[in-house]
Amino acid sequence: MQTKEKAVIRMQDITKTYYVGGEEVHALDHVSLSIEDGEFVAIIGPSGSGKSTLMNIIGCLDVADRGEYLLDGQPIQQYSQDELARIRNRKIGFVFQNFNLLPRMTAFENVELPLIYQRLPGNERKRRTMEALERVGLENRAMHKPMELSGGQQQRVAVARALATQPSLLLADEPTGNLDSKTGEEIMRLFCELNDAGKTIVLITHSEKVAMQAKRRVRIMDGRVESSSAESGEPQPGEEETL
């Protein structure tokens, strides 16, 4: 699979500091990271390592104190909250551990919702929604509400919702965390299939087993990127300097 010259994600010297009880907490300490179009990257680290803060910045849910972040070639730092919301809606598809489906809406309506925010015409919304549900194998469950679906099916609806906006990036935060091992494996196979079809995926996880299914793994500890490795498990030449 060939990659484009322009990275989907390019971060340089990203720093984020919080103040807790009058003390400075360096959540991210000069993190640099580059993810190319079509990559499947797992960001792995224990609780408190900084991976959640990194995810929030990648997903435009938060902004760095210092450093440069380009998403799909677009500088993020100076945007207002409204502008960041528009970028999230158009460029990033989110998949969360808790699914984040609206319980009173059907699977179809949950997947269609971000397209309504984009103000797409009704026919286009319906076409994209059904295509996304078909992609995850749930076209026959379109009129079911979340409580009528299994955990794995709910997560597939969440993946379909993320795909419907045709984003540059899929950002998955512990997507198997609330699933049993068998269902979790099914969801990971779906991500691998999506990546094989060309979708760029960044997966946040604390699980070595889950991370090993990505094409590249980036390890973070104490707010710093420690290493990057590809499928072979061996660090790639120059990667630690060019993350």
Secondary structure as GFF3:
##gff-version 3
##sequence-region A 1 243
A	DSSP	beta_strand	7	20	.	.	.	ID=ss1
A	DSSP	beta_strand	23	36	.	.	.	ID=ss2
A	DSSP	beta_strand	40	44	.	.	.	ID=ss3
A	DSSP	alpha_helix	51	58	.	.	.	ID=ss4
A	DSSP	beta_strand	66	71	.	.	.	ID=ss5
A	DSSP	beta_strand	74	75	.	.	.	ID=ss6
A	DSSP	alpha_helix	81	91	.	.	.	ID=ss7
A	DSSP	beta_strand	92	95	.	.	.	ID=ss8
A	DSSP	alpha_helix	107	117	.	.	.	ID=ss9
A	DSSP	alpha_helix	122	135	.	.	.	ID=ss10
A	DSSP	three_ten_helix	139	141	.	.	.	ID=ss11
A	DSSP	three_ten_helix	146	148	.	.	.	ID=ss12
A	DSSP	alpha_helix	151	164	.	.	.	ID=ss13
A	DSSP	beta_strand	169	173	.	.	.	ID=ss14
A	DSSP	alpha_helix	181	196	.	.	.	ID=ss15
A	DSSP	beta_strand	201	205	.	.	.	ID=ss16
A	DSSP	alpha_helix	208	211	.	.	.	ID=ss17
A	DSSP	beta_strand	216	221	.	.	.	ID=ss18
A	DSSP	beta_strand	224	230	.	.	.	ID=ss19
A	DSSP	alpha_helix	239	242	.	.	.	ID=ss20
###
